[in-house]
Amino acid sequence: MKKLFGLIGASGYIAPRHMKAIKDTGNVLLNAYDKFDSVGVMDSYFPEADFFTEFERFDRHLEKLKYESNTVLDYIAICTPNYLHDAHIRMALRSGSEAICEKPLVLNPWNIDKLASIEKLTGKRIWNILQLRLHPSIVALREAVINGKKDSKYDVKLDYITSRGKWYGISWKGDENKSGGIATNIGVHFFDMLGWVFGPLQELKVHAHQSNKASGFLEFEKARVEWALSIDYEDIPDPIKKEGKRTYRSITVDGREIEFSGGFTDLHTKSYEEILAGNGFGIEEARSSIEIVHEIRNRKGA
């Protein structure tokens, strides 16, 4: 039987990947909400879905479905700004649905504890999209590390530059109270991946932390990691600029480049397949990366 979905944050950049995943897994997007109405992309996936630009009317719609037609959404996908994730997850569980939330799950580690309590009270699960854990190159790397050296640590270098225009600083993403800052907004999935591959965190240092770039050092059980994140176009290596590209990502392990520039197209669909099978990533899997970015945010280069 097809599962029924709702979507909060339908006009955002990442929302179409969720729409595609719902469609690819043979399910139905029944309704969606966003304060902005630039959601024509819905026509490509679920043109019959009800759409709301006022949260109160969306909430009322869910109640009417529940009490007038005995219909409760199986899942509500959450693609809203980072600082709203906690509230929208709570709303999803209160309505009787499970939540599928984009990263970061929440901005602060203690929010995870509160959400765990709500899971127990409602009996509904909270799932986090941690798609790098499903990337074939990262899965292969993890297997190599598990079966690799036992008496020494790997030396890892991570560089991620995804240049953004002036709009970024004006939007909610440029407000640290709403986005969590650059390490949270563009780095949390990489920090999750590093912990998943190399084990528990043992040490953290922040070398620099500005609104548009950050760098530091992380030591995990099996690796020492130098990392740098940036949204400044000038930080992109010249050879990459000459190719006309505005994004550069690189991970080296003991000097060897890990190629993972491709393979991203269907990771949300794979994430949904795992969630629907009961094998998705829950709130505890998100905890380590949330703790890391919270610590980076509060160290401020100390």
C-alpha positions as CSV (number, residue, x, y, z in Angstrom):
1,M,0.0,0.0,0.0
2,K,1.3,3.5,-0.9
3,K,2.5,5.6,2.0
4,L,1.1,9.1,2.4
5,F,3.5,12.0,2.8
6,G,3.4,15.7,3.7
7,L,6.2,18.2,3.0
8,I,7.1,21.3,5.0
9,G,9.4,23.6,3.1
10,A,8.3,22.9,-0.5
11,S,10.0,25.9,-2.1
12,G,13.5,25.3,-0.9
13,Y,16.5,24.1,-2.8
14,I,16.4,20.5,-1.4
15,A,12.7,19.9,-1.5
16,P,12.6,18.6,-5.1
17,R,14.9,15.8,-4.1
18,H,12.4,14.7,-1.5
19,M,9.5,15.0,-4.0
20,K,11.5,12.8,-6.4
21,A,12.3,10.3,-3.6
22,I,8.6,10.0,-2.7
23,K,7.7,9.5,-6.3
24,D,10.6,7.1,-7.0
25,T,9.6,4.9,-4.1
26,G,6.0,4.6,-5.4
27,N,4.3,6.8,-2.7
28,V,2.1,9.9,-2.6
29,L,2.7,13.5,-1.6
30,L,-0.7,14.4,-0.3
31,N,0.0,18.0,0.8
32,A,2.7,20.5,1.2
33,Y,3.4,23.9,2.9
34,D,5.7,26.8,2.4
35,K,5.4,30.5,3.2
36,F,6.6,31.2,-0.4
37,D,4.6,30.1,-3.4
38,S,7.4,29.5,-5.9
39,V,6.6,25.7,-6.0
40,G,5.9,25.1,-9.6
41,V,8.3,22.1,-9.4
42,M,5.5,20.2,-7.7
43,D,3.9,19.9,-11.1
44,S,6.7,17.6,-12.1
45,Y,6.0,15.2,-9.3
46,F,2.6,15.7,-7.5
47,P,0.4,18.3,-9.2
48,E,-2.6,17.1,-7.3
49,A,-1.1,17.7,-3.9
50,D,-2.8,20.3,-1.7
51,F,-0.6,23.3,-1.0
52,F,-0.7,25.9,1.7
53,T,1.2,29.2,2.3
54,E,0.0,29.6,5.9
55,F,1.1,27.1,8.5
56,E,-2.1,27.4,10.5
57,R,-4.1,26.3,7.5
58,F,-1.8,23.4,6.8
59,D,-2.1,22.3,10.4
60,R,-5.9,22.6,10.2
61,H,-5.9,20.6,7.0
62,L,-4.0,17.7,8.7
63,E,-6.5,17.8,11.6
64,K,-9.5,17.7,9.2
65,L,-7.9,14.7,7.4
66,K,-7.5,13.0,10.8
67,Y,-10.9,13.6,12.3
68,E,-13.1,13.8,9.2
69,S,-11.7,11.0,7.0
70,N,-9.6,9.0,9.5
71,T,-6.5,9.8,7.4
72,V,-3.1,10.3,9.0
73,L,0.0,11.0,7.0
74,D,2.6,8.2,7.4
75,Y,5.5,10.7,7.0
76,I,6.1,14.4,7.0
77,A,9.3,15.5,5.3
78,I,11.0,18.7,6.7
79,C,13.0,20.9,4.4
80,T,12.8,24.2,6.3
81,P,15.5,26.5,7.6
82,N,17.7,24.8,10.2
83,Y,16.4,26.6,13.2
84,L,12.8,25.5,12.5
85,H,13.6,21.8,12.3
86,D,13.0,21.1,16.0
87,A,9.5,22.7,15.9
88,H,8.5,21.1,12.7
89,I,9.6,17.7,13.9
90,R,7.5,18.1,17.0
91,M,4.5,19.1,14.9
92,A,4.9,16.0,12.7
93,L,5.0,13.6,15.6
94,R,2.1,15.4,17.4
95,S,0.0,14.9,14.2
96,G,0.6,11.2,14.3
97,S,3.3,11.0,11.5
98,E,6.9,10.1,11.5
99,A,9.4,12.8,10.5
100,I,12.0,12.8,7.8
101,C,14.3,15.8,8.4
102,E,17.0,17.3,6.4
103,K,20.4,17.9,8.1
104,P,21.2,19.3,10.5
105,L,18.5,17.6,12.5
106,V,18.7,20.3,15.2
107,L,21.2,23.0,16.1
108,N,22.0,22.0,19.7
109,P,22.8,18.6,21.2
110,W,20.3,19.0,24.1
111,N,17.5,19.3,21.5
112,I,18.2,15.7,20.6
113,D,17.4,14.5,24.1
114,K,14.1,16.3,24.1
115,L,13.2,14.8,20.7
116,A,14.0,11.4,22.0
117,S,11.5,11.9,24.8
118,I,8.8,12.9,22.3
119,E,9.6,9.8,20.2
120,K,8.9,7.7,23.3
121,L,5.7,9.5,24.1
122,T,4.3,9.3,20.6
123,G,5.7,6.0,19.5
124,K,6.7,7.7,16.2
125,R,10.2,7.8,14.7
126,I,12.4,10.7,13.6
127,W,14.6,10.0,10.6
128,N,17.6,12.1,9.5
129,I,18.9,12.4,5.9
130,L,22.6,11.5,6.2
131,Q,23.0,10.6,2.5
132,L,26.8,10.5,2.5
133,R,26.6,7.3,4.5
134,L,25.0,5.8,1.4
135,H,27.5,7.1,-1.1
136,P,29.3,4.1,-2.7
137,S,32.7,5.7,-2.4
138,I,32.2,6.5,1.3
139,V,30.8,3.1,2.0
140,A,33.9,1.6,0.3
141,L,36.2,3.9,2.4
142,R,34.6,2.8,5.6
143,E,35.0,-0.8,4.7
144,A,38.7,-0.2,3.9
145,V,39.2,1.6,7.2
146,I,37.5,-1.2,9.2
147,N,39.8,-3.7,7.5
148,G,42.8,-1.4,7.4
149,K,45.6,-0.5,9.7
150,K,45.2,-1.2,13.4
151,D,48.3,0.4,15.1
152,S,48.3,3.9,13.5
153,K,45.8,6.6,12.4
154,Y,45.0,7.8,9.0
155,D,45.9,11.4,8.0
156,V,42.9,13.0,6.3
157,K,42.5,16.4,4.6
158,L,39.0,17.7,3.8
159,D,38.4,20.8,1.7
160,Y,34.9,21.9,0.7
161,I,34.4,25.2,-1.1
162,T,31.0,25.9,-2.4
163,S,31.0,29.6,-3.5
164,R,27.9,31.6,-2.8
165,G,26.8,35.1,-3.9
166,K,25.9,38.1,-1.8
167,W,22.4,36.7,-1.3
168,Y,23.7,34.1,1.1
169,G,24.6,36.7,3.9
170,I,21.2,38.3,3.5
171,S,19.2,35.1,3.7
172,W,18.6,33.0,6.9
173,K,21.7,31.1,6.0
174,G,23.9,34.1,6.9
175,D,22.3,34.4,10.3
176,E,24.1,32.1,12.7
177,N,21.2,32.0,15.1
178,K,19.1,30.5,12.3
179,S,21.6,28.4,10.3
180,G,24.1,27.5,13.0
181,G,26.9,29.2,11.0
182,I,29.0,27.9,8.1
183,A,30.3,24.7,9.8
184,T,26.7,23.6,10.5
185,N,25.1,24.8,7.3
186,I,27.6,23.3,4.8
187,G,29.8,21.1,6.9
188,V,27.5,19.0,9.1
189,H,27.1,16.1,6.6
190,F,30.9,15.9,6.2
191,F,31.5,15.8,9.9
192,D,28.9,13.1,10.2
193,M,30.6,11.1,7.4
194,L,34.0,11.5,9.1
195,G,32.7,10.1,12.4
196,W,30.9,7.3,10.7
197,V,34.1,6.3,8.8
198,F,36.7,6.9,11.5
199,G,35.0,6.4,14.8
200,P,34.4,8.4,17.9
201,L,35.8,12.0,18.2
202,Q,38.7,12.4,20.6
203,E,39.9,16.0,20.1
204,L,38.7,19.1,18.4
205,K,40.5,22.4,17.5
206,V,39.2,25.4,15.6
207,H,41.8,27.4,13.7
208,A,39.5,30.0,12.2
209,H,35.8,30.7,12.2
210,Q,34.3,33.5,10.1
211,S,30.9,34.0,8.6
212,N,32.1,32.8,5.2
213,K,34.8,30.3,6.1
214,A,36.1,28.0,8.9
215,S,38.9,25.6,9.4
216,G,40.2,23.3,12.1
217,F,41.5,19.9,13.3
218,L,39.6,16.8,14.4
219,E,41.0,13.7,15.8
220,F,38.9,10.5,15.6
221,E,39.6,7.1,16.9
222,K,41.2,6.1,13.5
223,A,42.1,9.4,11.9
224,R,43.6,12.9,12.3
225,V,41.7,15.3,10.1
226,E,42.6,18.8,8.9
227,W,39.4,20.5,7.5
228,A,38.5,23.7,5.8
229,L,35.1,25.0,4.6
230,S,34.4,28.1,2.6
231,I,31.7,29.9,0.6
232,D,34.3,32.4,-0.8
233,Y,34.9,32.0,-4.6
234,E,38.4,33.3,-4.2
235,D,39.3,30.1,-2.1
236,I,38.7,27.8,-5.1
237,P,41.9,26.6,-6.7
238,D,42.8,28.3,-9.9
239,P,42.7,25.1,-12.0
240,I,39.1,24.6,-10.9
241,K,38.2,28.2,-11.7
242,K,39.6,27.8,-15.2
243,E,37.1,24.9,-15.7
244,G,34.3,27.4,-14.9
245,K,33.3,25.6,-11.7
246,R,32.2,27.3,-8.5
247,T,32.4,24.3,-6.2
248,Y,35.5,22.3,-5.1
249,R,35.5,19.3,-2.8
250,S,38.4,17.1,-1.9
251,I,39.1,14.4,0.6
252,T,42.5,12.7,0.8
253,V,43.3,9.8,3.1
254,D,47.1,9.3,3.6
255,G,47.6,11.5,0.5
256,R,45.2,9.5,-1.7
257,E,42.3,11.3,-3.2
258,I,38.9,9.8,-2.5
259,E,36.7,10.4,-5.6
260,F,33.1,11.1,-4.7
261,S,32.2,14.0,-6.9
262,G,29.6,11.9,-8.6
263,G,27.0,9.5,-7.3
264,F,24.9,12.1,-5.5
265,T,21.8,12.0,-7.8
266,D,19.8,9.2,-6.2
267,L,21.0,9.4,-2.6
268,H,17.8,10.9,-1.3
269,T,15.8,8.1,-3.0
270,K,18.2,5.5,-1.4
271,S,17.7,7.3,2.0
272,Y,13.9,7.0,1.6
273,E,14.2,3.3,0.6
274,E,16.1,2.6,3.8
275,I,13.6,4.7,5.9
276,L,10.6,2.9,4.4
277,A,12.3,-0.4,5.2
278,G,12.9,0.7,8.8
279,N,16.7,0.9,8.3
280,G,17.1,4.7,8.1
281,F,19.3,6.9,10.4
282,G,17.6,7.9,13.6
283,I,18.3,10.7,16.0
284,E,21.1,9.0,17.8
285,E,23.0,8.6,14.5
286,A,22.8,12.4,14.2
287,R,24.1,13.2,17.7
288,S,27.9,13.1,17.1
289,S,27.8,15.5,14.1
290,I,25.5,17.9,16.0
291,E,27.9,17.9,19.0
292,I,30.8,18.6,16.6
293,V,29.3,21.6,14.9
294,H,27.9,23.0,18.2
295,E,31.4,22.8,19.6
296,I,33.0,24.5,16.5
297,R,30.4,27.2,16.7
298,N,31.2,28.0,20.3
299,R,35.0,27.7,20.1
300,K,35.2,30.6,17.6
301,G,38.8,29.9,16.8
302,A,39.8,29.5,20.5
